[in-house]
Amino acid sequence: TENPDVVDALVDTHVWWVAETDVDGFRIDAVPHASPTFWAAFDGRLRRRLAELGKRRFLLLGEVFVTRPEALAQYTALDQLDSAFAFDLKDRLINGVILEGRPPTEAVGALETNRVFFPASGQPEGIGVDPWSARAVFGDNHDVFRLRGELDDPLAVEIALTAVLTVDGIPVIYYGTEQGLDGTRHHLAREPLWRVAGFDPAHPMFQHIARLTALRRSSTALRRGTLEVRYAASSGGADEVPEEDAGVIAWERAHEAERLLVVLNASLDDSVADIPTGFREGVALFDALDATDAPWVVGERGVVRVRLPGRAGVVLRPE
């Protein structure tokens, strides 16, 4: 990839595919296996060639299979990728907190503060969105255990998917997760699904994802809003002597006048937490995923007490 002729040939090949298919982006595999100098040459040159074809805001999404945020971010430097898969969030929040019972404080960086490693603005002639806001957020994929393969608990899978679809970034759902597939690493997590008899749109996981995607479509705050971590317990669900707030993590999404509070309890048992919010005292909050729940009323200084059963989550907003 250091050879200029190779760079030219790869750019030509990608341009040809865009001209033939009119796709709007590429998911680029195994990014770290090519040198940084290659990506610095390839990405910008490809965008300029596509702009000549009238193809703008073309997404270059890289698979950078590392969990260190600074290592992820280096591939989104000037004139490089628009975005990368959020392996840090997969490692810290999905695996660590939700599937393994680690303390939620360990996921704060992957949710919020790791943003400092990424450029503050999008690429020239790129998608027009900064790399952090465009990172691809996922719960499972073809290279790791499926969520149900990692932990055979549908409630844990549900809150993992709630996280994927309510944090900032581009949510990615791996095929078959909506049918509760439970394969493990490599070929076992790549089950054929084209001709599976009995594909069930009434499957509980399918329905849960459908509720979340409908909510996301209706909410500018979830699609484009800011994210602020409002609560992260220092006690994890796997602690031998858990605190009363064990496993609780909460973040607030906001855009202009719209505001939502996402609260997850990753522990096996009931947990309770007093969570500071941006809502006014006295505001009644309702779970956008379950309209039958009683409201949570915001108390003094914008604090709301949330008690949740084990491995449960809510997305709270005013009526």
C-alpha positions in Angstrom: 0.0 0.0 0.0 3.0 2.3 0.0 3.3 2.1 -3.8 1.6 5.1 -5.5 0.4 2.8 -8.3 -1.4 0.6 -5.7 -3.1 3.7 -4.2 -4.2 4.8 -7.7 -5.6 1.4 -8.6 -7.6 1.1 -5.3 -9.0 4.6 -5.8 -10.0 3.8 -9.4 -11.6 0.5 -8.2 -13.7 2.3 -5.5 -14.8 5.0 -7.9 -15.9 2.4 -10.4 -18.1 0.7 -7.8 -19.7 4.0 -6.9 -20.3 4.9 -10.5 -21.8 1.4 -11.1 -24.0 1.1 -8.0 -24.5 4.7 -6.7 -23.9 3.5 -3.1 -23.6 6.2 -0.4 -20.7 4.8 1.5 -18.2 2.0 2.1 -17.6 0.0 5.2 -13.8 -0.6 4.9 -12.5 -3.8 6.5 -9.3 -4.3 8.6 -8.1 -0.7 8.5 -5.0 -1.1 10.7 -3.6 -3.6 8.3 -2.7 -0.8 5.9 -0.3 2.0 6.9 -1.4 5.4 8.1 0.3 7.0 5.1 -1.9 4.9 2.8 -5.1 6.1 4.4 -3.9 9.7 4.3 -3.4 9.4 0.6 -6.4 7.2 -0.2 -9.3 8.8 1.7 -8.8 12.4 0.5 -8.1 11.3 -3.1 -11.2 9.1 -3.2 -13.4 11.9 -1.9 -12.1 14.4 -4.5 -12.7 11.9 -7.3 -16.2 11.2 -6.1 -16.9 14.9 -5.9 -16.0 15.2 -9.5 -18.8 12.7 -10.2 -21.2 14.8 -8.1 -21.1 12.3 -5.3 -20.8 14.2 -2.0 -21.3 13.4 1.7 -20.0 9.9 1.0 -19.4 7.9 4.2 -16.1 6.2 4.7 -16.6 4.0 7.8 -13.6 2.0 9.0 -13.4 -1.3 10.9 -10.6 -0.5 13.4 -10.6 -3.4 15.8 -9.0 -1.8 18.8 -10.5 -0.6 22.0 -8.2 2.3 22.9 -9.9 5.5 22.0 -6.8 7.3 20.9 -6.0 4.4 18.5 -9.5 4.6 17.1 -9.3 8.3 16.7 -6.0 8.4 14.8 -7.8 7.0 11.7 -10.2 9.9 11.7 -7.5 12.6 11.5 -7.7 15.2 8.8 -8.5 13.8 5.3 -8.9 10.2 6.7 -12.0 8.2 7.7 -15.4 9.9 8.5 -16.0 7.4 11.2 -15.0 4.1 12.9 -16.8 1.4 14.8 -17.0 2.2 18.5 -15.1 -0.8 19.8 -14.3 1.2 23.0 -18.0 1.4 23.8 -18.5 -2.3 22.9 -15.7 -3.1 25.3 -16.6 -0.8 28.2 -20.4 -0.5 28.2 -21.8 -3.5 26.3 -19.3 -6.1 27.4 -18.0 -4.6 30.6 -21.0 -3.1 32.4 -24.0 -5.0 30.8 -22.7 -8.5 30.1 -19.9 -8.8 32.7 -21.3 -6.7 35.6 -18.4 -4.3 35.8 -18.9 -0.9 37.6 -20.7 1.6 35.3 -18.0 4.3 36.1 -15.7 2.3 33.7 -18.0 3.2 30.8 -18.1 7.0 31.2 -15.1 7.5 28.9 -16.6 5.5 26.1 -19.9 7.3 26.4 -18.6 10.9 26.8 -15.1 11.9 27.7 -13.3 9.9 24.9 -14.6 12.5 22.6 -11.6 14.6 23.3 -9.4 12.2 21.2 -11.5 12.8 18.0 -11.5 15.8 15.6 -14.1 18.4 16.5 -15.3 18.7 12.9 -16.0 16.5 9.9 -13.7 15.7 7.1 -13.3 18.2 4.2 -15.7 17.0 1.5 -16.8 14.3 4.0 -20.3 13.6 5.5 -20.5 16.9 7.3 -20.5 15.3 10.8 -17.7 15.0 13.2 -16.2 11.5 13.7 -17.3 11.1 17.3 -21.0 11.8 16.4 -20.8 9.5 13.4 -19.1 6.5 15.1 -20.8 3.2 14.5 -22.2 1.9 17.7 -22.9 -1.9 17.9 -23.7 -4.6 20.4 -22.4 -7.6 18.3 -21.0 -8.4 14.9 -19.5 -11.2 12.8 -16.1 -11.2 14.6 -17.3 -11.5 18.2 -19.8 -13.6 20.1 -23.4 -12.6 19.5 -25.0 -11.0 22.5 -27.1 -14.1 23.3 -23.9 -16.2 22.7 -22.0 -14.1 25.3 -24.8 -14.1 27.9 -27.9 -16.2 27.5 -30.2 -13.6 29.1 -32.7 -11.8 26.9 -33.1 -9.0 29.4 -29.4 -8.2 29.2 -29.6 -8.2 25.4 -32.6 -5.8 25.6 -30.7 -3.2 27.6 -27.6 -3.6 25.4 -29.8 -2.8 22.4 -31.4 0.1 24.3 -27.9 1.5 24.8 -27.0 1.0 21.1 -30.1 2.9 19.9 -30.0 5.8 22.5 -26.4 6.9 22.6 -24.9 9.4 20.1 -23.6 7.8 16.9 -24.9 5.6 14.1 -26.6 2.5 15.5 -25.7 -0.8 13.9 -27.8 -3.9 14.4 -26.2 -7.2 13.4 -28.6 -9.5 11.4 -30.2 -12.2 13.5 -30.0 -10.4 16.8 -33.6 -9.5 16.2 -34.4 -13.2 16.1 -32.4 -14.1 19.3 -29.6 -15.9 17.5 -26.9 -17.1 19.9 -23.8 -18.0 17.9 -20.4 -17.6 19.3 -17.1 -16.6 17.6 -16.5 -16.6 13.8 -18.6 -19.0 11.7 -20.8 -19.8 14.6 -21.9 -16.2 14.7 -22.4 -16.0 10.9 -25.4 -18.2 10.6 -27.3 -18.2 7.2 -30.6 -16.4 7.6 -31.7 -16.0 4.0 -34.0 -19.1 4.0 -34.7 -19.6 7.7 -38.2 -20.9 8.0 -40.3 -19.1 10.6 -38.6 -15.7 10.6 -40.7 -14.1 13.3 -41.5 -10.4 13.3 -43.4 -11.0 16.6 -40.1 -12.2 18.3 -39.7 -10.2 21.5 -36.2 -8.9 20.4 -37.6 -7.8 17.0 -40.4 -6.0 18.8 -38.0 -4.3 21.2 -35.8 -3.1 18.3 -38.9 -1.9 16.5 -39.9 0.2 19.5 -36.5 1.7 19.8 -36.1 2.5 16.1 -39.6 4.1 16.1 -38.6 6.2 19.1 -35.3 7.2 17.5 -37.1 8.3 14.3 -39.4 10.5 16.3 -36.7 12.1 18.4 -34.2 14.7 17.2 -32.5 14.5 20.5 -31.7 10.8 20.0 -30.5 11.3 16.4 -28.6 14.5 16.7 -28.6 15.7 20.3 -25.9 16.1 22.9 -25.1 13.3 25.4 -24.2 13.9 29.0 -23.6 11.1 31.5 -25.8 11.9 34.5 -25.1 8.9 36.7 -22.6 6.1 36.8 -22.5 3.8 39.9 -19.2 2.8 41.2 -20.7 -0.6 42.2 -21.1 -3.2 39.4 -23.7 -5.9 39.1 -21.1 -8.6 39.7 -19.9 -7.1 43.0 -20.0 -9.5 45.9 -21.5 -6.9 48.1 -23.3 -4.5 45.7 -24.4 -1.0 46.7 -28.1 0.0 46.4 -27.3 1.7 43.1 -25.3 -1.3 41.7 -25.2 -1.4 37.9 -27.0 1.9 37.3 -25.9 4.2 34.5 -27.8 7.1 33.0 -27.3 9.6 30.2 -29.3 12.5 29.0 -29.8 13.4 25.3 -30.9 16.9 24.5 -31.6 19.0 21.4 -33.1 22.5 21.7 -36.2 22.1 23.8 -36.3 18.3 23.6 -34.7 16.2 26.4 -34.7 12.5 27.3 -33.1 10.5 30.1 -31.9 7.0 29.5 -31.5 4.8 32.7 -30.2 1.3 32.7 -29.8 -1.2 35.5 -27.2 -3.8 34.5 -27.3 -5.7 37.8 -29.4 -8.8 38.4 -31.2 -7.2 41.3 -33.3 -4.1 41.9 -31.3 -0.9 42.1 -32.2 2.7 43.0 -30.4 5.9 42.2 -31.0 9.7 42.6 -30.2 11.0 39.2 -29.5 14.7 38.5 -31.3 15.9 35.3 -31.9 19.0 33.2 -35.6 18.8 33.9 -37.5 21.3 36.1 -38.8 20.3 39.5 -42.3 18.8 39.3 -42.1 17.5 35.7 -43.6 14.1 35.3 -41.5 11.7 33.2 -42.8 8.7 31.4 -41.1 5.7 29.9 -41.2 6.1 26.1 -40.8 2.3 25.7 -43.7 1.3 28.1 -46.6 3.8 28.4 -48.2 1.7 31.1 -45.5 2.5 33.7 -46.3 5.1 36.4 -44.6 8.4 36.0 -41.4 9.5 37.6 -41.7 13.0 39.1 -38.6 15.2 39.1 -37.8 16.5 42.6 -35.7 19.4 44.0 -32.8 20.6 42.0 -33.9 18.5 39.1 -33.1 15.2 40.7 -35.3 12.2 39.9 -35.2 8.9 41.9 -35.3 5.9 39.6 -35.8 2.4 40.9 -35.5 -0.4 38.4 -35.7 -4.2 38.6 -32.6 -6.2 37.5 -31.5 -5.8 33.9 -34.1 -3.2 33.0 -34.0 0.1 31.2 -36.2 3.1 30.7 -36.1 6.1 28.3 -37.8 8.9 30.2 -39.3 12.0 28.7 -42.2 14.4 29.5 -45.6 13.5 28.2 
